[in-house]
Amino acid sequence: MMKNTFTEEVEDRYLAGTYQKIPVVAARARGTKIWDMNGKEYLDFMSGYGVAIFGHSNDAIREAIKRQLDEIYITHTSVYSPARARFLGELMKVTPTGLNMAYLSNSGAEAIEAALKIAVKSTKRKKIISMEKAYHGKTMGALSITHSAKYRKSFENMLIPGVEFVKFGDYEGVLALLKKEDVAAVFMEPIQGEGGINLPDPQFLASVREATSSYGTLLVMDEIQSGLGRTGKMWAHENWGVAPDVMTIGKGIGGGIPMGVTVGKKEFVETLEIGEQSSTTGGNPLSCAAGEVVIRELRNGIMRQAGEMGKYVLQRMKEETDSHRLVSQSRGIGMMLAMELRVRFVPVLMDMISRGLITLYSGINTIRMLPPYTVSREEVDRAIDIMKAALDHHLKNQ
Ligand SMILES: Cc1ncc(COP(=O)(O)O)c(C=O)c1O
């Protein structure tokens, strides 16, 4: 792999070492493809960690951003903005019934912070239930409900108290805590992303929905990774016929411009008073202009494409890679996919990158993929060929 020494050297010298870097310098991108400084082409199944849901450099989003740049691209949310109003109007067409008041921020973790405040303020309770293997972000509040010891260990004594973790799927565990404590909220990702693309047991979401309602506890769905059409439905929780009281949205919602959204039932969200939550750039007109297009395009059918193409990718993986000696299982729904290996993922993932396929990962042995919903069959087939070649190569060199 050729190195663009300047870019890599400067980043490695000056950037905080909090990211596991991969040896790719992204110079240009379009659709599912990224090109590096030397013109080498990659299929991007990482999509900026699930942000480029329509692929890179989407025409409609670019046009909306350009238009907004010419009008006005920053106003604080204390000032009214037509772009913000248009975005909110579009958002409310797709939120679950009754979730009709939103707080706008800049990232997923910020959306979670606001959800925590809404839960605590509206219920006047302090306990939170979260799930084992949950990932909700790395700011202190979000980290407090994130499960991984790797992320928590250096800050454990600074995290918010009163958080209990229950196995994802353990309804009895949730119920026991609801009975015992005054729980403000149950937080969960309907499908765990960072935890390894873990789908819930069929009855779990509905049972927790019923129990939280009867104990006056809020159900908060973190749809930051699983939402916005990724599973073929607008929100992943719809796959199990439930609706939350509060929901967090992030990643692709701003079309690549940073944005986080916390949306909930008015009776809960309105308990936050002036000044109790704010952000200088949250709700800026640029992210709102892009976000309006994102939702409109999803409603126009791209969402269905994610569901259908997801079935194709999973079927191809089951046919082509599941029988490989290094693979234990592939799983997923829509454009949220994982290939669990019997070995550590690092050498296989690196080999796939060198062959032109960028993915992400979970834990120590899972390759994770969040491809753009617009990925073509030909691109999927090429990605499968690369996966097979990398697996074969690793098997031979073990
Ligand atoms: C489910 C979920 N919640 C929260 C976050 C945090 O979002 P951000 O990295 O934008 O803070 C992520 C990011 O991967 C996520 O997948």
The ligand as an ORCA input file, in Angstrom:
! r2SCAN-3c Opt
* xyz 0 1
  C     -26.217      3.717     18.550
  C     -25.280      4.870     18.678
  N     -25.528      5.815     19.609
  C     -24.705      6.870     19.766
  C     -23.596      7.030     18.967
  C     -22.693      8.221     19.176
  O     -22.766      9.079     18.089
  P     -21.606     10.159     17.829
  O     -20.358      9.400     17.479
  O     -22.128     10.993     16.704
  O     -21.453     10.931     19.089
  C     -23.307      6.079     17.988
  C     -22.101      6.201     17.149
  O     -21.631      5.275     16.554
  C     -24.166      4.966     17.847
  O     -23.932      4.017     16.940
*
